[in-house]
Amino acid sequence: MSKPRCTIVGGTGYTGGELLRLLSFHPHAEATQITSRSRMGEYAHAVHPNLRGVTNLQFIRPEDAQHSDVVFLCLPHGEASAQIERWAGLAERVIDLSADFRLRDLAAYKRWYGHDHPAPRWVEQFVYGLPELTREQLKGARYASGVGCNATATNLALLPLVKAGLIDWSLPIVADVKVGSSEGGAESSPASHHPERSGAVRSYAPAGHRHTAEVEQMVSAVTGNAQSSIVNRQSSIHMSVTSIEMVRGVLATVHVFLKEPAQEKTLWKAFRDCYRNEPFVRIVKSSVGIFRAPEPKILAGSNWADVGFALSEDGRKATLLCAIDNLMKGAAGSAVQCLNVMMGWDERAGLAFPGLHP
């Protein structure tokens, strides 16, 4: 039986390269087309040199793409929604890595992106692509959205306590997110020029980052209408994002207040209950060694999410941690994980790489 054929649209970016790497070693799927207008005719490994000797695919124009089984859209914001009719007509399944179809609420989309959704009738057809949250909806689905890397780390840090009902929603939640330079994409800019970027600790979104919307959406989905009015008041969840000297990685440090004083065993139970059967989430909380808490460095190239927590002395405030590789669990890795769930394959297929150390 032949493997399902996958097309990567917008293949010159970092997420396109990661998808090609993953699909090159996937046991059940294969990349058969990769598109780029700017590099048309060139071999993919000219842009993604780590894949030299791995793939002989050449970039084709998006207009020349033929029918395939799965299309991965790695396009700038707004382009996927503008072209969705065409791509849905060329493939049985579409996985969009942009922000175009992440938000279920059209009013929330307008609030965060400043305009009406250009393809509103398609929004409800897409399943939010975070399996830890939407696995059942993804099974057999035809369309999956991307996930924001900062939102993924924040959501996975928060999810155990949201599910356990431990959070005091009358007090703010503050997510301090530190990210690597690859989050800025493959295109250079004055801010990414080495003399400007090297050694920088740059708070480029100290307030109002758009990925906050995905965290609000997660909280509303898990808690139901009882808490949605609190979240929608925009008063509970605050996210700031700081770029640091790191290429890959996200570390979310999320501060929450609890309804009543808790002991560590209460938080351990919440995390274990939430992630006991998750194939890509590890609880990291140790009293010995160097890597006592989640650390993005050792996750480079992997689809793992490492989560952990700390509790204040009075038991009222919890600090929740999650580390991921932004290009993997925050983008291409989650997309392939979604494909595995959608197709009914082993969820770990093609995602076994454990990361590097040192």
Steps between C-alpha positions, in 0.01 A plus 500: 500500500647838399561768757272804505657781297563830676546847353682771693385844388742778586798272546790744536422600859622325811172318561493380138851365544407326822197341337715373213749356750227324697318364196827373351518249784130442563400132477152565356516827299735667255555848363454496122471875426644814655422848372676834483469787256833657595707179474307319226708230329762481773552192711347520845835419658640826359279678754498225766861375486449244777291303249775464240508131406162449666265643236521588132177700495511825306289806569206550265264795459191474721291526184662183365418283803308186412244306702639335814359337810612761753592866465702680766465878468808687626392843382508851648194605697202565275613300199359163605152640559513683167587178314322237706245409230777408259706294743198319641416404144846352445522278807282289726663653808641846569718594796559873524800614706406870496270687737215519249274230644610475864225705661147360508334827596474743207462794738822399676674476163393855415607626841849353476568540128320825436268389218225253419602147414538469122362145486253472789313194376823300514580580863266242652640229270849525649596321822751679721821303454612429856437127557528532878190717485307384192606140432146364468397771254814441292426131447382467142492878449574648158627840613732595785632841594845593613586588858680808623832394652469743794140396551595131490756540778264715707204268445693187593631668815151613603288204390542275810386769743219619271368144476534446873309821578774635728542851359359814661353678195444823689875562492717543189698231322837624374693306237861608449617334178862490383566403140782426257581696186354240261155612613559807282509284187754441227487851349764738632419846637687785671405345835656165403830652377769327707646810670148599603376154594802351677488535876157661488219445749223671308142527625337531161146436626485614864118505485222390268668215312249337264569151631316608816182435303582129475552481876163668557346253257653202684373621837149556365497157332613317814298688761188560290272800526553532873838666446474626143353834608799557727748424225319712244524804724870504401587545867628159598774390259806711420790387280835666438756365253874560516752394239826370648829367365375158392419371151234239576274483796223643714486512878169610648502597868138544607401648835156414641324538833308208650150498644635376832842410640627177350775250563746375240326163489186675373689644204679169438162331477365761259801466269506122512126472440528734202808354333520139613414364154641777282768374261689830474469668840745437784480633855842637593539589866818375663705593804829382353706554185527794263168464317271514800227690317384518137778626270458570126864426415466122531179492295650636175366300206257299714123503543518474878343752735655502847278641775561573866390716790598668825283602792537805723567449870144595593355265236297777333707566187619246246769558239438275201767421241503356149790470256467407132683537169298772327559349154394152615239472776416862423458446124615215271514229766146571616387504137640150442359384833160627382540312172571181693185545709286595200614192309474258794874425503726461801516854638879478536558404135784703353550691826730276699806729500573583868695825464872566553727525802719691543 
